[in-house]
Structures are given as structure tokens and as C-alpha cells.
């Protein structure tokens, strides 16, 4: 109960910051109390408990493995670097892991059903950050953070990284328009991530990085169309609207190919573009 209250306070503080910002820098006009906001609030308050418990186990396993495999001199050298340098290195290592895991959740059909819960959001805002299936979140964090713990980065540097990652994630999903110029090729922006959520054929399987858009630029998955924003978000999969329904959805048999998948299959052909 105490942890739930802590999460509730954190969500309220975030709301006090992002709701005014979204009103001032709105990318598109939409209601504050948009569709599914109550559902996403439950995700924000409840689901992080599962993630925290699992990450403690991942950290313990990675640290135990590191103590047996990685030379202690290497661990001391890594943790002895300046905090700012460690944070930069953690962001690079962590985001490479995010890219790999995120891309896998898009390209492997069985994993896509878990990730589709997050993509089912039709109106993006800061709270949409939290709507992700526990399997999606846990697997992605395991892939991205296990190497960070394994390499022996200091607890202080990891703590700073978590703060940066948390607030950056909220910003990426926020209903804001921010122009950073050429930096868009280096750092992930709201526009960059909004294109990842677009329900448009040209945006499918693009912009997987969570912090460093340059990773997508290197691997050929970068997609930002000038200063434009997507026409619409979401997927055509029949995602349940309820909290419990969304958690059970990935385990239900798939009866037919979703339009999202059909759109990906026809990408690159001479068929006319559609908003599948």
C-alpha cells in the first residue's frame, strides 16, 4: 500500500508538470481527459511494482555473474569513472539494448501481441508512457539493463540514468511539439517517437530507440517527415479497452492477420499508401 501511495504521488507530480506544458506546446488539440486515461493511470500506479521486483532479480543475477566472470579491475575501472561519463555510457549501452528488444517485439508476431497493447493508444500524452504489458516492459528492461549491471556501473550513475530515462520517456509521449533542429538525428524527440506510434504504413517498424535517435539513423530505421506529425495513432488490432482485458489479450489465439501486419507485408510494393 505504501508503494502504491508513492506511485500515486509521483503520477500527480508528473501531471502538475506535463498537463500545463501540453497545453502550452500542444502538438494537436485533444482533451485532457482523453479516451483510456483512467486505464493508463492504473498502469502508472500499479504496474511498476511488477517491474521493480523483476529488475531487482535481474540486477542481482547480473551482479553475481559479473563477480565471477568480469575481472575486478575492470569493474573498479568502470565504477571509478566520473558520474557524468558513466551516465553517457549507460545511455548508449542501455539504448542499444532497448533498440534490439523493441525491434524484436515488432518483428516477431508472438511478441508483437504484447507490444500492441502500448501501440493501441490513439491519443498520445505523457500518461500514455505507462500503458505497456508487463511482459513487454520486463523483457525490454532485462535486455537493456542486464549489461549495465554486469559491467559494474556505480549505483549513483544508474540512479541518475533512471531519472533521465523516466522524464525523457514522459516527454517522448507527451502531446507537445518541440523543434530541436539537427539534434533530432542524435536525440529522440516527441516528434520522433510520435512517428513510431503512427498508424500509417510509412511509419511501421521505425524509430525503435528510446533516447538516441542516431541508433535508428545508423540501422536505417529513422523516420521523421520534416516538421510534420502523424495523421493518426493506434493499431487496427482488436485491443481490449479494459486493464485486465489488455493483460490477457496476448494469450488469446489470433484469428486473422491484423491490418497492421498486412500493411507491413505490402510495404515497398507499388500499392497505394493507406492508413492501415
Secondary structure, DSSP 8 states (H G I E B T S, - for coil): -HHHHHHHHHHHHHHHHHHHHHHHSBSS---SS-TTHHHHHHIIIIIHHHHHHHHHHHHHHHHHHHHHHS-HHHHHHHHTS-HHHHHHHHHHHHHHHHHHHHHHHHHSHHHHHHHHHHHT-SS--GGGGG---HHHHHHHHHHHHHHHHHTT--HHHHHHHHHHHHHHHHHHHSSB----GGGGGTS--HHHHHHHTB-SGGGTT----SS-HHHHHHHT-----TT---S-B--SS---SSHHHHHHHTTS---S--HHHHHHHHTTSSS-----
